[in-house]
Amino acid sequence: MPEGMVATSVEIEADVGLVLKPAVFPPTSPHALAGTGETLQVFEGDVVVRVPRTQLGRSLTRLDDGSFVQRLSGTVRWQSCDDEPPI
């Protein structure tokens, strides 16, 4: 990744009873950055990133209706781009 640009990343905070695997990203396409001679691998259109996980049950929260949920927090980083070189 060229200096000053942000690579796409997904980081989920680990919790007791939750085993996380690395994020799975969709395929990218090459994109020539005008005026720099650099070619970047970019995502196009709607992007779905999957984070495989195994739930061990200990971190589930029971709701009033009897159902269980897993609350997650994390950070998603990305940078949108166009055909123009960075300023």
Secondary structure, DSSP 8 states (H G I E B T S, - for coil): --TT----EEEE---TTEEE---B----EEEEETTTTEEEEE--SS---B--EEE-STT-EE-TTS-EE----EEEE-----SS---
